[in-house]
Amino acid sequence: MKDRYNVLFLCTRNSARSIMAEAIMNRKGFPTFTAYSAGSHPKGDVHPAALRQIELAKLSSAALRSKGWSEFAAPGAPRLDFVITVCDNARESCPLFFGAAKRLHHNFDDPSALNGSEEERTVLFRRVRDELRAYLRDFARSEAGT
């Protein structure tokens, strides 16, 4: 078993689910896990409701940004131990350039796609954040015994 693991969370736009996963893992998985996130078609900015849920959970949002997964194929990119797709679209189009990284998948609802009221969106963003937290707790326990 290693002392440290690099985890990349992939989604389509890298604006909500994968961003929240990165923030959760960097706080709850520290020092065993270092998390990153990226998207196949990055939106370019982080969804404000995702940032709000991150802040309500008392997680850092300082370094979070929407980015493409090609950053993690570039020279000097961190060596990845795990690549976790958090939406079915990313799973279908996940590139093979992540080398020996163990690939995992869990589909979470896309809260940014909800065309509901502000209250409905807030409830869904909170639910997805909490589901990510539970999934990542179980992941950390099963993969690294933390």
N, C-alpha and C positions, 0 to 999 in steps of 0.2 A: 504494500500500500504506500502511495506517495504522501508527502506532507502537504503539497499544494496542487490544486487542479484549476485549469482554465476552462471556463464554460462559455459557450457562445449560444445566445438565444436568437432564433431566427423567426421572422414573421414577414408579412408582405411589405407593409409601409414603415415598420419600425417607428411607430408613433405612440403605441399604447401598451399592448400585452408584453412584447419583448422588452420594452423599456421598463415596465414595472417589474418584470422578472429580473432584469439586470440590477435594479435598485435593491430589491429584496435579497437577492443572493449575495450582493456585495456587503450587505449589513449582516444578515442572518448567517451567512456561510463563512464569514471572515473568522479566522485567517486561512481556513482550509481551501476556500474557493475564491477565485477572482472571476467576476462575470463581465461579459461584454454582450452587446446586442447589435443586430443589423437587420436589414430588410432587402428583399429582392427588388423592390421598387420603392425606396425610401421616400417618405413624404417631405422630408426636409426640416420638419419641426416636430416637437413633441406635443401631443394633444394636451391642452390645458387641463382637462379633467383627469388625465393620467397623472400629471404633475401634482394636482390637488390631492389625489389619493396617496401618492408617494409622501407628500408633506404631512398629511393627516396621520400616516403610519410612522411618522418621525424618522423617515429615511432621507438620505441625502439625494438631492436632485442636481447638485452643482455641476457634475461632469457629464450629465446625460445629454445626448444629442442624437438626432436621427441620422443614420448612416447606412451606406450600402455594404453588402457582404463582401464585395471585392476588396475592401480594406484588409480583410483577414486572409487574403490570398497573396498579398503584396509581400515583398522582401521585408524582413524585420517584424512582421506581424507575430503576435504571440502564438506559441504552439498550443493547439487546442486539444484538450483531453475529452471533452464532451461537446456535441452540437445538439441542441434541443430545439426542435421546431414546435412552435406554440400555435400554429394554424395549419389547416390542411393544405392551403395554397402553397405555403413555404415548403411543406413536406414534399409535395409533388415536384417542385422545381429546385429543390436543394442541390447545389452543385457538388461535384465529387472532389473538389480541390481541398477538402478539409483533412486529407490524409488519413491517419490512423485514429482519428477521433471517434469515440463511441457515439453513435447517433441514436437519439431518443425522440419520441414524439408524443405530445399530448395536445389535443385540440381544445382551445378555450374560446368561448364566445367572443366576438369582436364588439366591444362596447362602443367603439367609435363609429360603427355602422348603424347603430340604433337611431331611427328617426322618431324619437319620442320626446316627451317633455324633458325639461331640465332635471326634474326630480327622477324620472325614469332612467335617464342617462347616469345620474349620480349613483342610483341604486345598482345599476349594472356594472359600472366601473368599480364600485366597492366590492361587489360580489366576485368579480373576476380577480381583483387584487387579492382577496382573501383565499380564493381557490388556488391562485398561483403560490401564495405563501404556504398553504397546506401541501401542495404538490412538491414544492422545493424542500420543505422540511423532510418529507418522506424520501425524496431523491438523495439529499445529503446523508441521511441515515443509512440508506441502502448502498450507496456508492462509496462512502468514505467513513462510515461508522461514526458520524458526528451527531 
